[in-house]
Amino acid sequence: MRDERSTVSQIRHAVHLCVDMQNIFAPGGLWETPWMEKVLPTIASIVSRHQTRTIFTRFITPQDPEDRPGQWRAYFQRWREATRSRLAPSALDLVPALARYVPPARLIDKPAYSAFSNPGLASLLIDKNIGTVVISGAETDVCVLSTVLSAVDLGFRVVIVEDALCSSSDVGHDALMTMYRTRFHGQVDLVTAEELTEFWRE
């Protein structure tokens, strides 16, 4: 298989989609993601430059496991402490360093891994003639992965900011970076935050 980096062209008609940077994934949270503190300044820097073009997503857990169908019900029976009947409401809030940007940044809640599990997101992007989503956030190999694949299926160009992602699994993160380079070039571009400043100028 090829291991090549896509040639990145200028980024236009884009939004920054920042996935699930919430207190529940922050240090001390129920689903703590150790890398979050490391990437948070990088994400905040991107947001500060593109405030009106940033959309934050939040993964909103059910009130009780029975409120979700199928395997989600079993999942939240296992993670009952993450349901809203047990969880402190602030756990699902954005981390304070990013919440300060809302507004003008937008906030969209979702019930599942993909940002597009809220159908309002695709409608919003299409209505605004957005062709590219610049993706950061948590976790590389769960909600970010699901969001990337949904965006590809919907026909958006995807630009992933490599140093603005966090995961609780080094193996999972590295595997995804390899997969994007070898299997999705042409639909998914990988850039660093520094490169993003060069290619995306509003």
Protein Blocks (a to p, Z undefined) as FASTA:
>chain_A
ZZddddddddehiacddehiafklmghiaklcfklmmmmmmmmmmmmmmmmlcccddddd
dfbfklpghjlmmmmmmmmmlpmklpcfklmpccfklmmmpcfbdcdddfbfblklpmkl
mmmmmmnopabdcdedddfklmmmmmmmmmmmnopacdddfklcccfbfklmmmmmmmmm
mmmgojaccddfklmmmmmcZZ
